[in-house]
Amino acid sequence: MKLQSFIAIILFITISVLPICMALKGSIKTTRADGIGNVNQYAKGETVYIKGKNFDSNLDLTIVIYKVNEPHKDEIMWTGPVNTGSGEFLVPTWFIPTDLTSDYEGEYKAEVQDSEGNKIKSDNFRILSFVIPDVPLGTLGTSAVLLAGLLLYAVKKRDGAHQVSKL
């Protein structure tokens, strides 16, 4: 009887821990074309790149980008396939239109899903309210433009809600 109880407990623990052990490894981040750094703020006129690493080789996955907050919550802005190749990838995804209306500014999520649509990994980013000029600036130049744009805006707290207003 004791042996049966022991086997039942071991079986229960094994079955309970198995889903945790089977979780897909890997990580993603939103970045720029050079793949350097984790970029969490974009301006209109930029392209969101997704960099993945430490995945199993040759997995066919899907990247989905959708809005997180209201209005337009959960609206899918971009979706496309990606293969993990040797376990790493860097892919251009959504080009943020320069004429995107202000109600689309805010929080977004880039999500990597398996073939059944289950979330594997995700990363959040934000769209700011200004436009990047249509000139090749490189990472340093784009960062300078983003910094200048942030200096032009201030967050004002009113009635418990944050509003963005020009200085």
Buried (B, 14 or more C-beta within 10 A) or exposed (E): EEEEEEEEEEEEEEEEEEEEEEEBEBEBBBBBEEBEEEBEBBBBBBEBBBBBBEBEEEBEBBBBBBBBEEEBEEEEBBBEEBEBEEBBBBBEBBEBEEEBEEEBBBEBBBBBBEEEEEEBBBBEBBBBBBBBEEEEBEBEEBBEBBEEBEEEBEEEEEEEEEEEEEE
